[in-house]
Amino acid sequence: MIKLNNKFFAAVRATMLVLVCALTLEATGLVQYYFSLKALKAEATHRAESQLEASGNKIMDVINQAESAVRNSVWIAQWCMDYPDSLYRVSQRIVEDNPVVVGSTVALVPGYKARYPLFSPYVYRGEDNSLLFRSLATKEYDYPSQEWFVKPIENKEGYWSEPYVDEGGGEMLMTTYSLPIWDYKGKLAAVLTADISLGWLTEIVGNIKVYPKAYCVVRSRSGNEMVSPPETAVNDKKEKTYIYESTVERTGWSLSLVIPDSDIFGSLRKMGLMVTLLQLLGVAMLILLLHSFIRSQYRFRELDQRRQRIEGELHIASGIQMSMIPKMFPPFPERHDLDLAATIVPAKEVGGDLYDFYIRDEKLYFCIGDVSGKGVPASLVMAVTRTTFRNLSANSDSPGRIVKAMNDNLSAMNENNMFVTFFCGVLDLQSGVLRYCNAGHNPPRLLTDAIRPLDVLPNMPLGVMMGFEYQEQEVAIKNDDAIFLYTDGLTEAENALQEQFGEGRMDEALRGRKSSKEHLENIKKQVIDFVGDAPQSDDLTVLFIHYLPSSRRLVMNNDIAEISKLPGFVEEVVKEAGLDPSLCDSLNLALEEAVSNVIMYAYPEGTTGLVVLDAAIQGKSLAFTLTDKGTAFDPTTKEEVDINAPVEDRPIGGLGIHLVRNIMDYVRYERIADSNVLYLNKNF
C-alpha cells in the first residue's frame, strides 16, 4: 500500500509540474503577443501616414505646376482677346513649357465675339510627344456644356473637374484645371484650361509600397474613383482592413490607403501559432519523456529485433542487386581480343553504383553509372537503370539515342528527384571505333602510350530533365589500348585526415602494362592502403576494358592498279593466323571483288580517295573491315543473282556481291559518320 501511494503521489507531482510549465509558457506567450500587436499597429499607422504625406506632396507638386501654368498665362490670354485667332498660341505655350500638361484650350464664352459664336482652339500632345491642334467648337463636343467650362464660371474661380474621358478632345482619362478670364473691361470672356492625364496619378499611387498587399484608392470630391484598387483586392473583400485617409488641397480629392489585416499582423499570428505549437510540443515531449521512461526496456528489445530483421533483409537485397551485374571474369573466355574486369564495393549493404556489359553483333556494349544518394532508394534506381540500359541497347547501337531514351524514361518516373551520372559506350570489336555518350559522369581514362582523360561532353545526368538532347562522340581505339571507367567513390575516398585519394594517385596506380584483373587488384590495394581505418563514405565502382585485337592494315588509293597489293596482304594475314594457305585464293578473290567495287564506284570520277582494309582475328573467325569515305552505297542490298537463269535473262552486275557472299560467312554494311564500312568474316 505504501509503494502504491508513493507511485500515486509521484504521478500527481509529475502532472502538476507539467501543468505549471504549460501555464507559465502560455502566459509568457500571451504577454509577448499583446505588446507585439500594439507595436505593429503603431508602426503600420506611422508608415501609412508617412506614405500618404509623401504621396500628397508629389500630387500637390503636379497640381501646383498645372495651376501656375494657367495663372501665369492669364495676362497673355487677356491681351489676345482682341485677336482670337492667336489664342491657340496661349495653349501651345502652356503645353510646351509644362511637361505635366497634356492639353490646353482657351474657350470663348458663347456670344463674346459676334464673329466667333463658338471658339475653342485646343492644343494637345500626341503619342510621339508632338503637338497637335484641333477645335473643340463642334456640335458633337458642345464645350459650353462641359463641367470644366461651366463650373469655373459659376464659382468665379479656378476649378478642378471630375475625372472624365475627353471624347472629341484629348481622348484620354484626365482631369482639367480651368480658370475664368475677364477682359480688361471686366467682361467675362473665356475659360483657360490645363488638362492632366491621370496616368501620373496612378503611377504615384502605385509606388506606395507600405505592405505587400496594401493598395491606395483616390476619389474625387464627388466620390468617383480616380485610381481604383487592384483586381486581387476587389476579389478579397472578406478580409479585415485598416484604412488611413488624407485629402489633397484645393482639388477635393481624397487618398485612402487600405492595409489588409494579414499584412500587419499576419507574420505575428503565424509566429504566435508556431510558438503555441512549440509550447504544446514541449509539453507533449515532457509527457512523452515521462511515459518513455517506463517503457524504455520494452522498446529497446523491440528495436533490437527490428534491427536484426532489417539486416537480414538488406543482406538478401544485396545478393539480389549483385546478381544483376556481370561478375564472372573473364566474361568471354572464348575471345582473345578483350580483357575485362570490374568490381563494385558498396558503402552500405546496398548501393547505387552500377556497371554492365555484353557483346552483340561484334560490338561491346558497356556502361557505368552512379545514382545520387545511398542505401535502398539508390539501389532501386540502380536496378531500374541497368534494366533500362539492357532493354534499349538491345534495339539500338547508338549511345546517344540509348542515353536519351534512358533519360526520358527515368525523368518520367522520377518523383523523388534522384538522378544518375552515366557513361555509355559501344566498341566495334572489328574496327576499334568507340562511340560513346556521357551524362554528367567522370571522364574515363584512356590508356595508350600515356594516361589521359577521354574527351567527353559533360551533358546532363539522367533523370533531371525530360527531352534533353545528348551528344554522341567517337574515338578510334588501337590494339593494346585500354579504357578505365570509375565512379567518384574512387577519387573521393578519404583517409582519417579527410584527404581524398584524388585523380593524381589514381593515374599513378594505372601506370604500367598489366592485365585488367591486375589493374583492378592494384587499384583496390592502393585505395585500401590510403584510406586505412577511415569508414567508406561512398560506393566505389571500377570497370577496365583492354582491347587486344590481332590486326593488320592495308591502305590503298582509288586506283585499280592498287589491287595488286591484295595477294601479298592476304597471304601474310593467313600465315600469321596459322591457317591453311589454301584459303588465300578464295579470300583474295572475294576481297578483290569488294575492293575493286569501291575503287571504281565509291568516289566521283576525277577525285582521289583512300580505301582501307583491316584484318583481325576475332574469336574463331578472320575478320576484314573495308572502309572508304566515298558516296554512301550498301552493296548488300543487291538482290541475289539467279546463276541458273539464261545469260540473256540475268541483270547486269550483282555477280561480285554474289561471289563475296558465297566465299565469306558473314557480310554486313554500315554507314558510320561519312564513311562506308563493309564487314567480311571468314570462320575457321
Secondary structure as the mmCIF struct_conf table of DSSP 4:
data_model
#
loop_
_struct_conf.conf_type_id
_struct_conf.id
_struct_conf.beg_label_comp_id
_struct_conf.beg_label_asym_id
_struct_conf.beg_label_seq_id
_struct_conf.end_label_comp_id
_struct_conf.end_label_asym_id
_struct_conf.end_label_seq_id
HELX_RH_AL_P HELX_RH_AL_P1 ILE A 2 ARG A 71
TURN_TY1_P TURN_TY1_P1 ASN A 72 SER A 73
HELX_RH_AL_P HELX_RH_AL_P2 VAL A 74 TRP A 79
HELX_RH_3T_P HELX_RH_3T_P1 CYS A 80 ASP A 82
HELX_RH_3T_P HELX_RH_3T_P2 PRO A 84 SER A 86
HELX_RH_AL_P HELX_RH_AL_P3 LEU A 87 ASP A 97
TURN_TY1_P TURN_TY1_P2 PRO A 99 VAL A 100
STRN STRN1 GLY A 103 LEU A 108
HELX_LH_PP_P HELX_LH_PP_P1 VAL A 109 VAL A 109
TURN_TY1_P TURN_TY1_P3 PRO A 110 GLY A 111
BEND BEND1 TYR A 112 TYR A 112
STRN STRN2 LYS A 113 LYS A 113
TURN_TY1_P TURN_TY1_P4 ALA A 114 ARG A 115
STRN STRN3 TYR A 116 TYR A 116
BEND BEND2 PRO A 117 LEU A 118
STRN STRN4 PRO A 121 ARG A 125
TURN_TY1_P TURN_TY1_P5 GLU A 127 ASP A 128
BEND BEND3 ASN A 129 ASN A 129
STRN STRN5 LEU A 131 SER A 135
BEND BEND4 THR A 138 THR A 138
TURN_TY1_P TURN_TY1_P6 LYS A 139 TYR A 141
HELX_RH_3T_P HELX_RH_3T_P3 TYR A 143 SER A 145
BEND BEND5 GLN A 146 GLN A 146
HELX_RH_AL_P HELX_RH_AL_P4 GLU A 147 ASN A 155
TURN_TY1_P TURN_TY1_P7 LYS A 156 LYS A 156
BEND BEND6 GLU A 157 GLU A 157
STRN STRN6 TYR A 159 TRP A 160
HELX_LH_PP_P HELX_LH_PP_P2 SER A 161 PRO A 163
STRN STRN7 TYR A 164 VAL A 165
TURN_TY1_P TURN_TY1_P8 GLU A 167 GLY A 170
BEND BEND7 MET A 172 MET A 172
STRN STRN8 LEU A 173 TRP A 182
TURN_TY1_P TURN_TY1_P9 TYR A 184 LYS A 185
BEND BEND8 GLY A 186 GLY A 186
STRN STRN9 LEU A 188 SER A 197
TURN_TY1_P TURN_TY1_P10 LEU A 198 LEU A 198
HELX_RH_AL_P HELX_RH_AL_P5 GLY A 199 GLY A 206
TURN_TY1_P TURN_TY1_P11 ASN A 207 ASN A 207
BEND BEND9 VAL A 210 TYR A 211
TURN_TY1_P TURN_TY1_P12 PRO A 212 LYS A 213
STRN STRN10 TYR A 215 ARG A 219
TURN_TY1_P TURN_TY1_P13 ARG A 221 SER A 222
BEND BEND10 GLY A 223 GLY A 223
STRN STRN11 GLU A 225 VAL A 227
HELX_LH_PP_P HELX_LH_PP_P3 SER A 228 PRO A 230
HELX_RH_AL_P HELX_RH_AL_P6 GLU A 231 ASN A 235
BEND BEND11 LYS A 238 GLU A 239
STRN STRN12 THR A 241 VAL A 248
TURN_TY1_P TURN_TY1_P14 GLU A 249 GLY A 252
STRN STRN13 TRP A 253 PRO A 260
HELX_RH_AL_P HELX_RH_AL_P7 ASP A 261 MET A 322
TURN_TY1_P TURN_TY1_P15 SER A 323 MET A 324
BEND BEND12 ILE A 325 ILE A 325
BEND BEND13 PHE A 329 PRO A 331
TURN_TY1_P TURN_TY1_P16 PRO A 333 GLU A 334
BEND BEND14 HIS A 336 ASP A 337
STRN STRN14 LEU A 338 VAL A 345
BEND BEND15 ALA A 347 VAL A 350
BEND BEND16 GLY A 352 GLY A 352
STRN STRN15 ASP A 353 ARG A 360
TURN_TY1_P TURN_TY1_P17 ASP A 361 GLU A 362
STRN STRN16 LYS A 363 VAL A 371
BEND BEND17 SER A 372 GLY A 373
HELX_RH_AL_P HELX_RH_AL_P8 GLY A 375 SER A 393
TURN_TY1_P TURN_TY1_P18 ALA A 394 ALA A 394
BEND BEND18 ASN A 395 ASN A 395
HELX_RH_AL_P HELX_RH_AL_P9 PRO A 399 ALA A 412
TURN_TY1_P TURN_TY1_P19 MET A 413 MET A 413
TURN_TY1_P TURN_TY1_P20 GLU A 415 ASN A 416
STRN STRN17 VAL A 420 ASP A 428
TURN_TY1_P TURN_TY1_P21 LEU A 429 SER A 431
STRN STRN18 VAL A 433 ALA A 439
STRN STRN19 GLY A 440 GLY A 440
HELX_LH_PP_P HELX_LH_PP_P4 HIS A 441 PRO A 444
STRN STRN20 ARG A 445 LEU A 447
BEND BEND19 THR A 448 ALA A 450
STRN STRN21 ILE A 451 PRO A 453
STRN STRN22 LEU A 462 LEU A 462
TURN_TY1_P TURN_TY1_P22 GLY A 463 GLY A 463
BEND BEND20 VAL A 464 MET A 465
TURN_TY1_P TURN_TY1_P23 MET A 466 GLY A 467
HELX_LH_PP_P HELX_LH_PP_P5 TYR A 470 GLU A 472
STRN STRN23 GLN A 473 ALA A 476
HELX_LH_PP_P HELX_LH_PP_P6 ILE A 477 LYS A 478
TURN_TY1_P TURN_TY1_P24 ASN A 479 ASP A 480
STRN STRN24 ALA A 482 TYR A 486
HELX_RH_AL_P HELX_RH_AL_P10 ASP A 488 THR A 491
TURN_TY1_P TURN_TY1_P25 GLU A 492 GLU A 492
STRN STRN25 GLU A 494 GLU A 494
TURN_TY1_P TURN_TY1_P26 ALA A 496 LEU A 497
STRN STRN26 GLN A 500 GLN A 500
HELX_RH_AL_P HELX_RH_AL_P11 GLY A 502 ALA A 509
TURN_TY1_P TURN_TY1_P27 LEU A 510 LEU A 510
BEND BEND21 GLY A 512 GLY A 512
HELX_RH_AL_P HELX_RH_AL_P12 SER A 516 VAL A 531
TURN_TY1_P TURN_TY1_P28 GLY A 532 ASP A 533
BEND BEND22 ALA A 534 ALA A 534
HELX_LH_PP_P HELX_LH_PP_P7 PRO A 535 GLN A 536
BEND BEND23 ASP A 538 ASP A 538
STRN STRN27 LEU A 540 TYR A 547
STRN STRN28 SER A 550 ASN A 557
BEND BEND24 ASN A 558 ASN A 558
HELX_RH_3T_P HELX_RH_3T_P4 ILE A 560 LYS A 565
HELX_RH_AL_P HELX_RH_AL_P13 LEU A 566 GLU A 576
TURN_TY1_P TURN_TY1_P29 ALA A 577 GLY A 578
TURN_TY1_P TURN_TY1_P30 PRO A 581 SER A 582
HELX_RH_AL_P HELX_RH_AL_P14 LEU A 583 TYR A 601
TURN_TY1_P TURN_TY1_P31 ALA A 602 ALA A 602
BEND BEND25 TYR A 603 TYR A 603
HELX_LH_PP_P HELX_LH_PP_P8 PRO A 604 PRO A 604
TURN_TY1_P TURN_TY1_P32 GLU A 605 GLY A 606
STRN STRN29 LEU A 610 GLN A 618
TURN_TY1_P TURN_TY1_P33 GLY A 619 LYS A 620
STRN STRN30 SER A 621 ASP A 628
BEND BEND26 GLY A 630 THR A 631
HELX_RH_3T_P HELX_RH_3T_P5 PRO A 635 THR A 637
BEND BEND27 LYS A 638 LYS A 638
HELX_LH_PP_P HELX_LH_PP_P9 GLU A 639 VAL A 641
TURN_TY1_P TURN_TY1_P34 ILE A 643 ASN A 644
BEND BEND28 ALA A 645 ALA A 645
HELX_RH_3T_P HELX_RH_3T_P6 VAL A 647 ASP A 649
BEND BEND29 ARG A 650 ARG A 650
HELX_LH_PP_P HELX_LH_PP_P10 PRO A 651 PRO A 651
BEND BEND30 ILE A 652 GLY A 653
HELX_RH_AL_P HELX_RH_AL_P15 LEU A 655 ILE A 663
BEND BEND31 ASP A 665 ASP A 665
STRN STRN31 TYR A 666 ILE A 672
TURN_TY1_P TURN_TY1_P35 ALA A 673 ASP A 674
STRN STRN32 SER A 675 ASN A 683
#
